[in-house]
Amino acid sequence: MNSALPKSAPRVAIIGGGPAGLMAAEVLAQGGVQVDLYDGMPSVGRKFLLAGVGGMNITHSEAKPAFVARYGARQAEVAELLQDFDAEALCAWIHGLGIDTFVGTSGRVFPTDMKAAPLLRAWLKRLRELGVQIHTRHRWQGWDSQGALRITSPCGEHRVNTDATLLALGGASWARLGSDGAWVSLLQDRGVTIAPLQASNCGFDVSAWSPFLRDKFAGAPLKNVSLSLAGAAPRLGECVLTASGIEGSLVYALSAAIRESINQHGSATVHLDLLPQTPLSKLQAALSKPRGSQSMAKHLHRQAGIDGVKAALLRELASAAAFNDPAQLASAIKALPITLVRPRPLDEAISTAGGVPFEQLDGQLMLKALPGTFCAGEMLDWEAPTGGYLLTACFASGRCAALGMLEWLQHPAE
């Protein structure tokens, strides 16, 4: 690969030190390119490290067709990115850094120590050995009139001329870690169409919980439940009641569909099955048993195992008439309607939907409007649920863009 490049090694700039930018830096440096990576934060990989809190879920072990389907409306485009760097290849790459992995019971893949920091340290060591220059506290401010990159640092503003540039600036969630979405206007000013950035893998608000439910049960987990939305398959798992609505992995899995329903109709009604393992007929029979002098709370606990936050939520959302009719009450337990009115603020979201549409890019992730400028990572217009899918596509897109840059550097005029 090196021999095809000019004798004087080209110099490229990478803006953003997340997984996509770091992966691109590795591929480019291995290809004989001088790489300068700029990041506005005091250190790189900050959101990557956050993802490791509670267990570094790096990818997923499910079969490739199911894996690719997780990318929803953009699965065809993401499948192209994963063609040469899928979950298996990512695991092999991690092993090459001296980090072992294991597959959890859910099929998710983790480093054996469950941590992100050792992986990042080993990776940065490799990049340093490859000659990658990392400039922290250096923030990209766009281009000057001559096309040079404008970079600000504690020492002032600099102009940087490069042979090619990769933008890997993330979405607009967790701005305090570096991804603030400020790049949107900079690209729009250059004629690049941007799909509006929206919250993904986020919680949602209801109009209002009662003070009792909010004050007593905010933060309580709803375990072993099922969540469904019209047009989307029900999901089993766990979610959390919040002071303003619901959140958690079960909600995140349906967040794209919920968000789009809110966008189109102003709200989205999901149905929560509090006892997904219990058939409706069996539940109805249990609730039809005489309760005598028992309170309804005790009857629900003894006959259905409904108590705590589940009982409180049932009382909050089911009609008064349902508590006098076992059939209605059983139906409410199996499909408790929750009307969601808005996603939580974008900065709270785990990830971002929207960004640079694939239609604005060529097959190697170069902007059609800005030859020599490439994009990768979460700033592209795709989304996926949690479970390792986000990171896998970020890694793969960084690699794809880097390979595209190497080819473009060989034949920039073509």
C-alpha positions in Angstrom: 0.0 0.0 0.0 2.8 2.4 0.9 4.6 2.0 -2.5 1.6 3.5 -4.4 1.8 6.8 -2.4 4.0 9.7 -3.4 7.6 9.6 -2.2 7.0 12.5 0.2 4.3 11.1 2.4 1.0 13.0 2.3 -0.3 14.6 5.4 -3.9 14.2 6.6 -5.9 15.7 9.4 -8.4 13.8 11.4 -10.9 15.9 13.4 -12.2 13.9 16.4 -10.6 11.4 18.7 -13.4 8.9 19.1 -13.5 5.3 17.8 -14.0 6.3 14.2 -11.2 8.9 14.2 -8.8 6.7 16.0 -9.5 3.7 13.7 -8.9 5.9 10.7 -5.7 7.2 12.2 -4.4 3.6 12.6 -5.3 2.6 9.0 -3.8 5.7 7.5 -0.6 5.5 9.5 -0.2 1.9 8.5 -0.6 3.1 4.9 2.4 5.4 5.2 0.5 8.7 5.7 1.5 11.4 8.2 -1.5 11.7 10.5 -2.4 14.7 12.7 -5.4 14.0 14.9 -7.1 17.0 16.5 -9.6 16.8 19.4 -11.1 19.7 21.4 -11.0 17.9 24.7 -8.0 17.4 27.1 -7.8 13.8 26.1 -9.2 11.5 23.4 -11.8 8.8 23.7 -13.9 10.4 26.4 -17.2 9.1 25.2 -15.7 5.7 24.5 -14.6 5.5 28.1 -18.1 6.5 29.3 -19.5 3.6 27.2 -17.3 1.3 29.3 -18.9 2.4 32.6 -20.9 -0.6 33.8 -19.2 -2.9 31.2 -17.6 -2.3 27.9 -20.0 -3.8 25.4 -17.9 -3.6 22.3 -20.0 -5.6 19.7 -22.5 -8.4 19.4 -22.2 -12.0 18.5 -25.5 -12.6 16.7 -25.7 -13.8 13.1 -24.8 -11.2 10.5 -28.3 -10.8 8.9 -29.8 -10.1 12.3 -26.9 -7.8 13.2 -27.2 -5.7 10.1 -31.0 -5.4 10.5 -30.4 -3.5 13.7 -29.5 -0.5 11.6 -33.0 -0.1 10.5 -33.6 2.3 7.6 -29.8 2.6 6.9 -29.0 -1.1 7.1 -28.1 -1.3 3.4 -25.5 1.4 3.8 -24.1 0.2 7.1 -23.9 -3.3 5.6 -21.4 -2.0 3.1 -19.3 -0.6 5.9 -19.4 -3.9 7.7 -18.5 -5.9 4.6 -14.8 -5.9 5.4 -14.9 -5.1 9.1 -17.7 -6.9 10.9 -18.1 -8.0 14.5 -15.8 -10.9 14.0 -13.1 -8.7 12.5 -13.5 -6.2 15.3 -12.9 -8.9 17.9 -9.8 -10.1 16.1 -8.5 -6.5 16.0 -9.1 -6.2 19.8 -7.3 -9.5 20.4 -4.4 -8.0 18.4 -4.1 -5.3 21.0 -3.7 -8.0 23.7 -7.2 -7.7 25.0 -9.2 -10.9 25.3 -13.0 -10.9 24.9 -15.9 -13.1 25.9 -19.6 -13.4 24.9 -22.1 -12.8 27.6 -25.4 -14.6 28.0 -27.2 -12.0 26.0 -24.8 -12.5 23.0 -23.1 -9.2 23.8 -19.3 -9.1 23.5 -17.1 -7.6 26.2 -13.4 -7.4 27.0 -12.7 -9.9 29.7 -12.1 -7.2 32.3 -15.2 -5.4 31.2 -13.3 -2.1 31.0 -12.6 0.4 28.2 -9.5 2.0 29.6 -7.0 -0.8 29.1 -8.2 -1.2 25.5 -7.8 2.6 24.8 -4.4 2.6 26.4 -3.1 -0.2 24.3 -4.6 1.4 21.2 -3.0 4.8 21.9 0.3 3.1 22.4 0.0 1.5 19.0 -0.9 4.8 17.4 2.1 6.6 19.0 4.3 3.8 17.7 2.9 4.3 14.2 3.8 8.0 14.4 0.3 9.4 14.8 0.4 13.0 16.2 -2.5 13.6 18.6 -3.3 17.3 19.4 -5.7 17.7 22.3 -7.4 20.9 23.2 -7.4 21.7 19.5 -10.8 22.6 18.2 -11.8 22.7 14.6 -13.5 25.9 13.5 -14.1 25.3 9.8 -12.1 26.5 6.8 -10.5 29.8 5.9 -11.0 31.4 2.5 -8.1 29.4 1.0 -9.5 26.0 2.2 -7.1 25.6 5.1 -8.4 24.2 8.4 -9.0 26.7 11.1 -7.9 25.1 14.4 -8.0 26.9 17.8 -5.9 25.9 20.8 -4.8 27.5 24.1 -2.0 29.1 22.0 -4.4 30.8 19.6 -5.8 30.0 16.1 -3.8 28.0 13.5 -4.2 27.4 9.8 -3.5 23.8 8.8 -3.1 22.7 5.2 -3.6 19.0 4.5 -3.8 16.6 1.6 -7.1 15.2 2.9 -9.3 15.6 6.0 -11.5 13.2 7.9 -14.3 14.6 10.0 -15.2 12.2 12.9 -16.9 14.7 15.2 -19.7 12.5 16.7 -23.3 13.5 17.1 -24.7 15.9 19.6 -25.2 14.0 22.8 -23.1 14.3 25.9 -21.6 17.6 24.7 -19.4 17.8 27.8 -17.4 14.9 26.4 -16.8 16.6 23.1 -19.7 15.8 20.7 -21.7 19.0 20.6 -22.9 19.1 17.0 -21.2 22.4 16.3 -20.0 21.0 13.0 -23.5 21.0 11.5 -23.5 24.7 10.5 -20.0 24.5 9.3 -20.9 21.8 6.8 -24.2 23.5 5.8 -22.3 26.7 5.0 -20.3 24.6 2.5 -23.4 23.2 0.8 -23.7 19.9 2.6 -27.3 18.9 3.4 -27.6 17.6 7.0 -30.5 15.5 8.4 -31.7 17.1 11.6 -29.9 15.7 14.7 -32.3 13.9 17.0 -32.1 11.9 20.2 -31.6 8.1 19.9 -31.3 5.5 22.6 -33.0 7.9 24.9 -35.8 8.1 27.5 -39.2 9.7 26.9 -41.5 11.9 28.9 -45.2 11.5 29.7 -47.4 14.6 30.2 -47.0 14.1 33.9 -46.9 11.4 36.5 -49.0 11.9 39.7 -46.9 13.4 42.6 -47.3 10.1 44.4 -45.9 8.0 41.6 -43.1 10.5 40.9 -42.0 11.0 44.4 -42.2 7.4 45.6 -41.1 5.4 42.5 -38.9 7.6 40.3 -35.8 5.5 39.6 -37.5 2.2 40.3 -36.8 -0.6 37.8 -39.6 -2.4 36.0 -38.1 -5.9 35.6 -39.2 -8.8 33.4 -41.7 -6.7 31.4 -42.5 -6.4 27.7 -42.9 -3.2 25.7 -44.6 -2.9 22.4 -45.5 -0.2 19.9 -47.8 -0.5 16.9 -45.8 -1.6 14.0 -42.8 -2.8 16.0 -42.3 -6.2 17.6 -42.7 -6.4 21.4 -39.4 -6.5 23.3 -38.7 -8.3 26.6 -36.5 -6.8 29.2 -36.2 -4.1 31.8 -36.9 -0.3 31.9 -36.9 2.3 34.6 -39.6 4.7 35.8 -38.2 8.2 35.9 -39.6 11.4 37.4 -40.8 12.5 33.9 -41.4 9.2 32.1 -39.6 6.0 31.2 -36.1 5.0 30.1 -33.7 2.0 30.0 -32.6 -0.6 27.5 -36.1 -1.8 26.7 -37.1 1.8 25.8 -33.9 2.4 23.9 -34.6 -0.6 21.7 -37.8 1.0 20.5 -36.6 4.6 20.6 -36.4 5.2 16.9 -40.0 4.0 16.3 -41.3 5.9 19.3 -39.5 9.1 18.2 -40.8 8.9 14.7 -44.4 8.3 16.0 -44.1 11.4 18.1 -42.7 13.4 15.1 -45.7 12.3 13.0 -48.5 12.3 15.5 -47.4 14.4 18.4 -47.3 11.4 20.8 -46.7 7.7 20.9 -48.6 5.1 22.9 -46.6 2.1 24.0 -48.1 -0.9 25.8 -46.4 -2.4 28.8 -47.0 -6.0 29.7 -46.3 -6.3 33.4 -46.4 -10.1 33.3 -45.2 -11.2 29.8 -44.7 -14.9 30.9 -48.4 -15.2 32.1 -51.1 -15.9 29.5 -54.1 -13.5 29.6 -56.5 -16.4 30.3 -54.5 -17.7 33.2 -54.2 -14.2 34.7 -57.9 -13.5 34.3 -58.7 -16.8 36.1 -56.4 -15.9 39.0 -57.8 -12.4 39.4 -61.4 -13.8 39.2 -60.9 -15.7 42.5 -62.8 -14.3 45.4 -60.7 -11.9 47.4 -63.1 -11.7 50.4 -61.9 -9.0 52.8 -58.5 -8.7 51.2 -57.5 -5.4 49.8 -57.0 -5.1 46.1 -53.3 -4.6 46.7 -53.0 -7.9 48.6 -55.2 -9.7 46.0 -52.9 -8.5 43.1 -49.9 -9.5 45.1 -51.1 -13.0 46.0 -52.8 -13.9 42.7 -50.5 -12.2 40.2 -47.3 -11.2 42.0 -48.0 -7.5 41.2 -46.7 -5.2 43.8 -44.3 -2.2 44.3 -43.7 -0.1 41.2 -45.8 -2.4 39.0 -48.8 -2.0 41.3 -48.3 1.7 41.5 -48.1 2.1 37.7 -51.1 -0.1 37.2 -53.1 2.1 39.7 -51.8 5.2 37.9 -52.8 4.1 34.4 -55.7 1.6 34.5 -59.2 2.9 34.8 -61.1 2.8 38.0 -63.6 0.4 36.4 -60.9 -2.1 35.6 -60.3 -2.7 39.3 -63.9 -3.9 39.6 -63.7 -6.3 36.6 -61.1 -9.1 36.5 -61.2 -9.3 32.7 -60.5 -5.6 32.3 -57.8 -5.7 35.0 -56.1 -8.7 33.4 -56.2 -6.9 30.1 -54.7 -3.7 31.6 -51.8 -5.7 33.2 -51.1 -7.4 29.9 -51.2 -4.1 27.9 -50.9 -1.0 30.1 -51.0 2.0 27.8 -48.3 4.7 28.4 -48.6 7.8 26.2 -45.2 9.4 25.5 -45.1 13.0 24.4 -41.4 13.9 23.8 -37.9 12.4 23.9 -35.6 13.5 26.6 -33.2 16.3 25.6 -30.6 15.5 22.9 -27.7 16.0 25.2 -29.0 13.3 27.5 -29.3 10.7 24.8 -26.8 7.8 24.5 -26.5 8.5 20.7 -27.8 10.6 17.9 -29.9 10.1 14.8 -29.5 12.3 11.8 -26.4 13.8 10.5 -24.6 13.6 7.1 -26.8 11.5 4.8 -25.1 8.8 2.8 -26.5 10.5 -0.3 -24.1 13.4 0.4 -21.1 10.9 0.3 -19.5 8.7 -2.3 -18.9 5.0 -1.7 -15.8 5.8 0.3 -17.4 8.3 2.6 -16.0 11.4 0.8 -18.3 14.4 0.7 -19.4 15.0 -2.9 -19.5 18.8 -2.2 -16.0 18.8 -0.7 -13.5 16.5 -2.5 -10.8 15.4 -0.2 -13.0 15.7 2.9 -14.4 12.5 4.4 -16.8 11.8 7.2 -17.2 8.8 9.6 -18.7 7.7 12.8 -21.8 9.0 14.5 -22.0 12.2 12.5 -23.3 10.0 9.6 -27.0 9.6 9.3 -27.6 6.2 10.8 -28.7 4.9 14.2 -28.7 1.6 16.1 -29.8 0.3 19.5 -27.4 -0.3 22.3 -25.7 -3.7 22.4 -22.4 -3.1 20.6 -24.0 -2.0 17.3 -23.1 1.7 17.7 -19.4 1.1 18.3 -19.1 -1.6 15.6 -20.4 0.8 12.9 -18.2 3.6 14.2 -15.1 1.4 14.0 -16.1 0.1 10.5 -16.9 3.6 9.1 -13.5 5.0 10.3 -11.7 2.1 8.6 -13.8 2.6 5.4 -13.1 6.3 5.3 -9.4 5.8 5.8 -9.2 3.3 3.0 -11.1 5.7 0.8 -8.6 8.5 1.8 -5.6 6.3 0.9 -7.1 5.6 -2.5 -8.0 9.2 -3.1 -4.5 10.3 -2.1 -3.1 8.1 -4.8 -5.4 9.5 -7.5 -6.8 12.8 -6.2 -7.7 14.3 -9.6 -9.8 11.3 -10.7 
